[in-house]
């Protein structure tokens, strides 16, 4: 996961030409001149004696950077799929800063392959998309040894393609370590069982327990014990909201499904997915429904019949429509 983050930072920093993170620097152009390769990327001497760096095929223009950042800022993800990446995007300046490891995981595997088509050449896009596909396949839940052997051979070709486009400074030790990921996956199994996302998430939770910076270890121990005690006690509390009965942030269930008693294994907090359909009731149907509900109440009791009918008809009719 740290390899993935470093590579994503390299790619985004170079594409967006972020100062301090881009690999397309003046020194990189001088390296190309020393090696006498890619003459179109050498620093160009102007009439006034200054040098100008040419626009590379792997970098965005100022307008493209802003459009790219606006797209990232507008992307919406399913709940718990990714964090709020928009908080790291500065669309006005065309910069992306403060990305976490999982943000880079989502960007590299899902968003960058989609975004770059409109701005980069086809050969540059193809190389980056192949790198993205490599990380998608290596991060799969199920891995096949034959597929890993193909990935082990393919990543070498992918890096060779990238070396033809990107400057030598782009290829640091983290980029080289990608070559060893398929072999590591053959030894330890699927990557999801050995990466650090859950551990770092738990460390972040413990870090928030620190209130006394002079004694962080004591603060963490005290906060952990308090959290365990409250969790244990909340299992026996009734009539108040706890972490065990609190509604989820996004609860798509309808009222009828919330009230229905089902086994917990079948109670999914989502709405059925499918095309919507509309039913328009005529006034005669509505009058018939009023009469039906009135008769049902009359069979139960004649006490406050009209008042009960006016109060309960809307809820009864909604359940009738859902059942249809």
Buried (B, 14 or more C-beta within 10 A) or exposed (E): BEBBBBBBBBBBBBBBBBEEBBBBBEEBBEBBBEEEEBEEBBBEEEEEEEEEBEEBBBBBEEEBBBBBBEBBBEBEEEEEEBBEBEEBBEBEBBBBEEBBBBBBBBBBBBBBBEBBEEBBEEEBBBBBBBBBBBBEBBBEEEBEEEBBEEBBEBBEEBBEBBBEBBBBBBBEEBBEBBEEBBEBBBEEEBBEEEBEEEEBEEEEEBEEBBEEEEEBEEBBEBBEEEEEEEEEEBEEEEEEEBEEEEEEEEEEBEEEBEEEEEEEEEEEEEEEEEEEEEEEEEEEEEEEBEEEBBEEBEEEEEEEEEEBBEEEBEEBBEEEEEEE
